[in-house]
Amino acid sequence: MVSKKKEYKGKNIDEAIASACSDFEVSQNELDIEVLATGSAGIFGLGRKKAVILVSRKDSAHELEEGAETLVKGKRHHPRKPKEATVPDSEIRAKSQATEKPRRHEARKETPAAHSIPFGEPTGARRGSTKQERGESVRFDDRPSHPPAQEVLDEIKELTQTVLRLMGYEADVTLSVENHKVAVHIQGGENHEVIVGREGSTLDALQYLLRKIVSQKFPEKITLSLDAGTYRQDRQKELEQLALELAQKVKDTGKSQMISALNPAERRMVHVVLQDDTAIRSASIGEGLFKKVRIYLPGKGRKRSGRGGGESSGKEE
């Protein structure tokens, strides 16, 4: 039975999804998400519109049925395994119940945004990172095996230009491919600040939308990032500088410092720039897509939450 869909709103799509994940108490990949409106930052604060999504929990039975149908169709493409034993239904149910809980635990690990979203921290990047952060690295390393064909790149470029035109903006769009990843770059000119939005919120929403469309349009896995001007590069420098300054403050005062809620990619930037400093630790704190990053001295002020094994925010000791 398909669960009833609920409507969620936010300043951008990521905020709306985070609200839905918190309400359903599940990770994003356990939800069916339909984007009704991507939201708009408006111009000079006028005409601002919220992002709107419809959300319901995925029907696991329906997914199993689709998976079974796919396997059946795939039989004609794969040789049958010899001497394949028949497993009784009762044993199948027992195994399913035994593995259901671990699968659910894995699903609760943080995924990009949208999952396609290639958000993830390099393996072993931070000893102080939580299990959720390490869970991101597994997905991040799952890169495409080959670069997209030229016709695919042309379609992605045309799609980006179409979305911008629908927003009322004309901009030059260029694409590059590095390590099989597609980087879409917008030269917004006078519209640059509007396309980026406050703290990159509009740019992130556009990136989410493009990834969603691309994942549905093309069968192969495509890792895509979106930038406008030099925003991503400037943002990375800003976060790295802030992280280093706060790390020094932690060492000088002995008191933990906090960076306000960041998306997975931005949190990864902070963890990576601090990973070689053995005098301090960093960890992501909170639930949902956006989390704070705490910088602290080893063995001081760490508290475990009851769920998920991640650190929880609280008053400083």
C-alpha positions as MATLAB code, in Angstrom:
seq = 'MVSKKKEYKGKNIDEAIASACSDFEVSQNELDIEVLATGSAGIFGLGRKKAVILVSRKDSAHELEEGAETLVKGKRHHPRKPKEATVPDSEIRAKSQATEKPRRHEARKETPAAHSIPFGEPTGARRGSTKQERGESVRFDDRPSHPPAQEVLDEIKELTQTVLRLMGYEADVTLSVENHKVAVHIQGGENHEVIVGREGSTLDALQYLLRKIVSQKFPEKITLSLDAGTYRQDRQKELEQLALELAQKVKDTGKSQMISALNPAERRMVHVVLQDDTAIRSASIGEGLFKKVRIYLPGKGRKRSGRGGGESSGKEE';
ca = [
       0.000    0.000    0.000;
       1.417    3.364   -1.000;
       1.740    5.778    1.914;
       0.018    9.153    1.780;
       2.170   12.021    0.538;
       2.829   15.054    2.738;
       3.814   18.522    1.631;
       6.937   20.254    2.951;
       8.275   23.743    2.332;
      11.616   25.424    2.845;
      13.826   28.272    1.704;
      15.282   25.793   -0.766;
      14.816   22.147   -1.751;
      17.527   20.893    0.605;
      15.851   22.568    3.584;
      12.477   21.072    2.652;
      14.027   17.601    2.292;
      15.808   17.945    5.625;
      12.469   18.805    7.259;
      10.842   15.750    5.684;
      13.668   13.434    6.781;
      13.352   14.748   10.334;
       9.560   14.304   10.323;
       9.651   10.758    8.909;
      12.772    9.928   10.950;
      14.411    8.259    7.966;
      17.180    9.097    5.512;
      16.489   10.704    2.156;
      16.940    7.496    0.155;
      13.991    5.947    2.031;
      11.622    8.631    0.740;
       9.793    9.242   -2.514;
      10.234   12.953   -3.262;
       8.314   14.967   -5.853;
       9.482   18.550   -6.425;
       6.530   20.897   -6.926;
       8.487   24.151   -6.807;
      12.221   24.786   -6.555;
      11.719   28.131   -4.870;
      13.143   31.491   -5.817;
      15.274   33.977   -3.931;
      13.628   36.809   -5.849;
      15.368   40.044   -6.627;
      16.412   42.303   -3.747;
      14.185   40.240   -1.480;
      11.072   40.735   -3.628;
       9.134   37.882   -5.152;
      10.785   35.283   -2.952;
       9.105   31.884   -3.164;
       9.615   28.808   -1.024;
      10.561   25.413   -2.365;
       7.695   22.898   -2.150;
       7.973   19.103   -2.248;
       5.603   16.151   -1.826;
       7.054   13.315    0.242;
       6.044    9.782    1.169;
       7.896    6.723    2.408;
       8.945    4.272   -0.269;
       6.798    1.163   -0.593;
       9.317   -1.599    0.131;
       7.004   -4.260   -1.229;
       6.698   -2.351   -4.508;
      10.488   -2.022   -4.695;
      10.940   -5.760   -4.172;
       8.377   -6.462   -6.888;
      10.184   -4.158   -9.312;
      13.509   -5.746   -8.404;
      12.133   -9.210   -9.036;
      10.721   -8.109  -12.399;
      14.114   -6.668  -13.366;
      15.864   -9.895  -12.467;
      13.368  -11.916  -14.500;
      13.862   -9.702  -17.548;
      17.613   -9.913  -17.098;
      17.674  -13.703  -17.247;
      17.845  -13.728  -21.014;
      21.028  -11.636  -20.850;
      22.823  -13.782  -18.245;
      23.521  -17.540  -18.233;
      21.663  -19.524  -15.604;
      23.758  -20.653  -12.663;
      24.168  -24.464  -12.589;
      22.673  -26.526   -9.773;
      20.920  -23.603   -8.150;
      19.204  -24.836   -4.988;
      15.596  -23.943   -4.223;
      15.197  -22.179   -0.892;
      11.929  -22.692    1.045;
       9.704  -19.628    1.540;
       9.985  -19.946    5.320;
      13.773  -19.699    5.132;
      13.558  -16.691    2.825;
      11.303  -14.896    5.304;
      13.670  -15.729    8.155;
      16.680  -14.391    6.252;
      14.741  -11.292    5.239;
      13.858  -10.535    8.862;
      17.448  -11.168    9.960;
      18.886   -8.721    7.421;
      16.148   -6.079    7.533;
      17.564   -4.202   10.506;
      21.177   -3.902    9.203;
      19.884   -2.674    5.845;
      17.816   -0.017    7.562;
      20.866    1.057    9.568;
      22.898    1.444    6.393;
      20.135    3.483    4.785;
      20.181    5.915    7.697;
      23.771    6.818    6.905;
      23.938   10.213    5.278;
      23.600   10.378    1.534;
      23.912   13.227   -0.821;
      21.494   15.044   -1.625;
      20.167   14.093   -3.397;
      22.601   11.074   -3.651;
      23.462   11.444   -6.627;
      24.952   13.761   -4.878;
      28.630   12.995   -4.844;
      29.013   14.238   -1.305;
      31.399   12.207    0.753;
      34.498   12.462    2.878;
      37.671   10.713    1.707;
      38.226    7.444    3.556;
      40.076    7.940    6.816;
      40.143   11.684    6.343;
      39.355   12.468    9.958;
      39.832   10.290   13.023;
      37.254   12.350   14.869;
      34.600   11.948   12.188;
      31.362   10.217   13.088;
      30.058    7.006   11.548;
      27.669    8.996    9.418;
      30.565   10.973    7.903;
      32.510    7.780    7.192;
      29.375    6.422    5.569;
      29.532    9.254    3.042;
      32.969    8.130    1.856;
      31.676    4.797    0.595;
      29.233    6.478   -1.734;
      31.704    9.149   -2.755;
      34.186    6.527   -4.015;
      31.488    4.920   -6.170;
      32.488    6.905   -9.240;
      31.356    6.332  -12.817;
      33.492    3.780  -14.661;
      33.773    5.877  -17.836;
      33.217    9.511  -18.898;
      29.868   10.502  -20.451;
      29.555   10.559  -24.232;
      29.739   13.917  -26.016;
      26.026   13.839  -26.906;
      25.223   13.416  -23.208;
      27.377   16.430  -22.338;
      25.650   18.471  -25.039;
      22.242   17.579  -23.589;
      23.345   18.518  -20.071;
      24.555   21.900  -21.343;
      21.291   22.519  -23.193;
      19.307   21.455  -20.126;
      21.213   23.918  -17.917;
      20.623   26.772  -20.357;
      16.923   25.908  -20.557;
      16.537   25.995  -16.765;
      18.280   29.378  -16.617;
      16.045   30.776  -19.368;
      12.962   29.600  -17.480;
      14.300   31.544  -14.492;
      14.580   34.607  -16.708;
      18.375   34.670  -16.961;
      20.731   34.399  -19.903;
      24.193   33.064  -19.136;
      27.099   31.297  -20.801;
      27.412   27.633  -19.811;
      30.565   25.547  -20.213;
      31.248   21.912  -19.299;
      34.422   20.064  -18.392;
      35.110   16.443  -17.455;
      37.741   15.430  -14.899;
      38.076   11.945  -13.385;
      34.819   11.037  -15.150;
      32.999   13.839  -13.289;
      31.010   16.487  -15.138;
      31.579   20.064  -13.976;
      28.978   22.558  -15.215;
      30.100   26.177  -15.012;
      27.836   29.217  -15.336;
      29.204   32.634  -16.252;
      26.294   34.670  -14.973;
      27.659   38.152  -15.600;
      25.366   40.705  -13.952;
      23.055   37.875  -12.815;
      25.834   36.089  -10.938;
      24.730   37.016   -7.410;
      21.097   36.148   -8.110;
      22.023   32.739   -9.544;
      24.216   31.971   -6.522;
      21.706   33.223   -3.951;
      22.245   33.714   -0.243;
      25.112   31.489    0.940;
      24.808   29.558   -2.315;
      21.226   28.438   -1.645;
      19.950   29.105   -5.186;
      23.019   27.504   -6.768;
      22.621   24.422   -4.551;
      18.943   24.170   -5.495;
      19.828   24.378   -9.196;
      22.492   21.718   -8.737;
      19.991   19.443   -6.996;
      17.441   19.968   -9.768;
      19.958   19.252  -12.543;
      21.194   16.109  -10.815;
      17.648   14.888  -10.382;
      16.768   15.441  -14.039;
      20.042   13.943  -15.294;
      19.672   10.831  -13.119;
      16.195   10.225  -14.541;
      17.082   11.096  -18.146;
      20.245    9.025  -18.537;
      20.572    5.384  -17.437;
      24.310    5.554  -16.709;
      25.666    7.000  -13.472;
      26.721   10.623  -13.936;
      28.453   12.620  -11.211;
      27.647   16.303  -11.727;
      28.620   19.533   -9.997;
      27.437   23.078  -10.692;
      29.300   26.330  -10.126;
      28.726   29.976  -10.996;
      31.665   32.304  -11.450;
      34.231   31.413   -8.791;
      31.701   30.870   -5.994;
      32.638   27.280   -5.059;
      36.340   28.084   -5.021;
      35.827   31.251   -2.981;
      33.508   29.426   -0.576;
      36.066   26.672   -0.048;
      38.805   29.192    0.751;
      36.454   30.983    3.153;
      35.548   27.780    5.021;
      39.132   26.527    5.161;
      40.325   29.844    6.580;
      37.513   29.853    9.156;
      38.294   26.259   10.167;
      41.994   27.020   10.666;
      41.231   30.147   12.716;
      38.787   28.273   14.959;
      41.225   25.368   15.347;
      43.884   27.777   16.583;
      41.351   29.322   18.965;
      40.551   25.857   20.355;
      44.254   25.228   21.007;
      44.711   28.658   22.609;
      41.649   28.575   24.890;
      40.899   24.865   25.286;
      37.256   25.561   24.442;
      35.394   23.851   21.618;
      34.296   25.957   18.648;
      31.330   25.440   16.322;
      30.730   26.202   12.653;
      27.073   26.748   11.765;
      25.093   24.241    9.689;
      26.834   23.181    6.473;
      25.906   20.840    3.656;
      27.899   17.580    3.234;
      30.342   18.981    0.673;
      31.156   21.993    2.860;
      31.576   19.815    5.956;
      33.998   17.652    4.008;
      36.081   20.743    3.192;
      36.397   21.524    6.909;
      37.280   17.948    7.906;
      39.912   17.633    5.172;
      41.708   20.907    5.943;
      41.986   19.888    9.634;
      42.813   16.208    9.142;
      46.589   16.565    9.571;
      46.374   18.621   12.778;
      46.797   16.006   15.534;
      46.171   18.573   18.290;
      42.454   18.930   17.525;
      39.492   16.925   16.269;
      36.433   17.769   14.173;
      33.026   16.081   14.015;
      29.652   16.709   12.405;
      26.759   17.244   14.791;
      23.017   17.147   14.205;
      20.385   15.378   12.135;
      19.341   15.798    8.524;
      21.225   17.110    5.523;
      22.656   20.220    7.160;
      24.851   19.701   10.219;
      27.132   21.804   12.366;
      30.848   21.054   12.621;
      32.442   20.992   16.048;
      36.175   21.559   16.508;
      37.533   20.419   19.870;
      40.502   19.029   21.794;
      40.872   15.222   21.753;
      38.898   13.506   24.502;
      37.133   16.654   25.670;
      33.434   17.470   25.537;
      32.366   14.454   23.499;
      28.870   13.095   24.070;
      27.240   10.216   22.282;
      23.607   10.319   21.270;
      21.386    7.290   21.664;
      20.714    6.971   17.941;
      23.058    6.511   15.044;
      26.249    6.710   17.139;
      26.841   10.320   16.102;
      27.765   13.184   18.356;
      25.021   15.391   19.716;
      25.134   19.095   20.358;
      24.940   20.290   23.912;
      26.266   22.800   26.388;
      30.002   23.139   26.646;
      31.626   21.636   29.671;
];
